[in-house]
Amino acid sequence: MADVVPSDPSTLEPPPALLEAIGLTKRFGALVANDHVSLAIRAGETHALLGENGAGKSTLVKMMCGLLQADSGELRFEGAPVSFPDPAASRARGIGVVFQHFALFDALTVVENVALGLPRHEGLAALAARIEACVHRYGLQVEPYRRVGELSVGERQRVEIVRCLLGDPRVLILDEPTSVLTPDESESLFRTVDLLTAEGRAVLFISHKLDEVRRLCQRATVLRGGKFIAEVDPRRESAASLARLMVGAEVPRTPRIVTHELGEPRLLVKNLNLKGDGSRGSALIDINLEIRAGEIIGIAGVAGNGQTALFEALSGERLGGDAEAIVIDRTPAGALGPTERRALRAGFVPEERLGHAAAPDMRLSDNVLLTTHGDGRNVRHGVISHSVLHAMFGEIVKRFDVRFGGRDPKARRLSGGNLQKFVIGREVLREPVLLIVDQPTWGVDAAAASFIRTTLRAKAAEGCAVLVISQDLDELLEFTDRIAVMCEGRLTAPVPVEETSREAIGLAMGGAETASAQGDADAA
Amino acid sequence: MPLKLERQENVPLAGLIAAPFVALAVTLVVGAVMFLAMGQDPVEAFRIYFIDPLGDPYTLQELVVKSCPLLLIGVGLAFCYRANRWNIGAEGQYVVGAVFGSWLALATHGTEAGPWVLPAMLVLGAVGGAAYGLIPAFLRVRFGASEILTSLMLVYVAQLGLDYLVRGPWRDPAGFNFPQSVTFDAVATVPLLFEEGRMHAGIVIALVVVVVATFVLGRTLVGFSIELGGSAPRAAAFAGFDERRVTYGVFAVSGGLAGLAGIIEVAGPIGNLQPSISPGYGFTAIIAAMLGRLHPVGILVSSFILALTYIGGEAAQISLRMPFDVTRVFQGTLLIAILAADVLVRYRIRRVEGVRHA
């Protein structure tokens, strides 16, 4: 593997730490989220922060950027003690953060969103020019005048990065940046990161993808259970040894069970067309797909190529196709709403956990109702049975190991991985015959991701048909049976995983097939 | 020095509960300053305003009578506001409900119509209010028009429509040209609960509405879909709840209850249709809904408090020669104080770091 690191700092005198956390401790009630955690980021390095969900990564990052205040311990910037009472103070010192959940307004354009974050007033045109310059310099693809609502997750992330870079940060913190990117996009992000570190900036890279960390980062700090475990040179570790440090045990790979017989078609999509509604989401063009009981089909593709539209068309949130275009378990479902499709024993897990899969400000137990109210268990004659609801809630929490503080917190309070386990568990316990999952492990730690994949695999083995939409190609290659690729609203025919390769899929993701199809159309 | 609001991660429950009490306290302080500025002894004024009415059996009854429309309208508004739909036009829906119900009272006036008249009037009133409430709902669903503006503007349409009716076609021919309808027949009048006093059967209806609304909002799927639609619209769509249906539903309930309040008031304490059938109940009920935390039982309490500002205002007019506008000032101060208290509980104010200007 080519070494993408411009210089190896271990052969040089170590530069002084740009940003240093020394013995930071943070308690939330009885929970010690960070227990004397230390971390030093040096200028010009890419430093990885590794750890499971609940390991304390987010808490540490929030303390380093002024969102939280440490109970004890100190922060140093270039050797001098500093305190960040609020995010503005850390920004003033040159610390920029790109969070997993973006803070962008859908209705505004890129440049308007960026302008909102800036203290000074400058003309939008001047700002757009600055964005263009930044985009050009660091190889980030962002169009200043596009409306954020139209952008894919990957594009939104680039907007956030540009917004940070305009503040000329000395330390850039990236929270799970590659979880929404294609291999190509990740590569270009890595090039951006290399350019940044070559300029003497430091990057703190939070990721669960151990291969990436090993390629990109010169040092890695590992947290587990709120404690500092080790600081290692990831290039000298194996993915397995890093994973051991993170979880304290071996992470099992998802067992591939392809021996079972495939059953009848559970989902049949025939010539599904959907017009783009202009404000957001691409159109769907002639989608055809068949999923049979017992198999897992993966849909790969770069964010923003119609995956969200496809998910919403399948879940019934977006109607407009032919009634016959979508058949769930032999029943034409194209004109049915989400509740009626769930009654056909279909289950759906959307990409966005907060605000789509779950109501952030409602309690978890109430969030159980979202997808189960039509199942005839917790609602009788329109009246909610809170005792049944709580029993179902308890079962999800127990069987899917959902961890949180308190008895029944608001969904907002859960970490990403735990909320995802809850959302997946909510669907799985409905005993669906068809399960459609968009980005099952986005921003979820290795152990939880492995658990989720194993769960989906087990459902397929029980005869459920599973459709997984994911931008994580490795994940799809690891645990699906067949893979189709989505590009510009079209879907390729699914190909068995054994008969395809990263390269072939990568090519299709880039539109190789669509391009040739268009060529044919032009010729005709 | 620029300030900014930052959303708090964990909103303390105690703060949410305390907010309305703090708001009441602030209102009293502002009131005291106002009384001082008007050359009144604040202690004396407060006694007349807020204490004396509570000690007198007649005014206590009046308090209940005045809180009845506030309660009905306020509970309806809670449906809207929970769904994040801002119906500001309850006053208009109240008027249209009164007009619809009164039509039957006038149509059957002087006939031998039986006791079915009053129930039919109440139904008509509710239907009229609901239909009027559905207009801003339709404009929002169909055209994306702000329901805040459309519902508010429709208030004036309704009031002027009522004005036309009682000065024109519905005017009592034997009424010496006063702009009012004939006095309703006994079968078209809301009966009194007791021989003595002014407590009428509408109060029982309002209490039943509180019980039903508490159940619907707290225990049923409909209540859940309203709450979810207001809290996370995309999650509500994912859960299979149609946003348009929720919008129509909450406006129908809200308008219906306002209309019911209107016809009860006209067929009860007032007794005929006049140009001024409401001292701003539809607007004051907004304050009652917010002060009552959008919970029917809370609104039951807050309706009494706001009714007290009306009663106290009347007493102050008589014994202190203060204008009725003082009541409005109290109510307005209270609303601002509640909204501010809510913001301060949910957000914290931070000073923005001084920005260097180039």
Interface residues (C-beta under 8 A of the other chain):
Chain A: D86 A88 A89 A92 P119 R120 S315 G316 E317 G337 P338 T339 E340 R342 F348 P350 E352 G355 H356 A357 A358 A359 P360 D361 M362 D366 L369 L370 T371 H373 G374 V379 G382 V383 I384 H386 R413
Chain B: E6 N10 R219 T220 L221 V222 F224 E227 L228 S231 A232 R234 A235 A236 A237 F238 A239 G240 D242 R350 V352 E353 V355 H357 A358
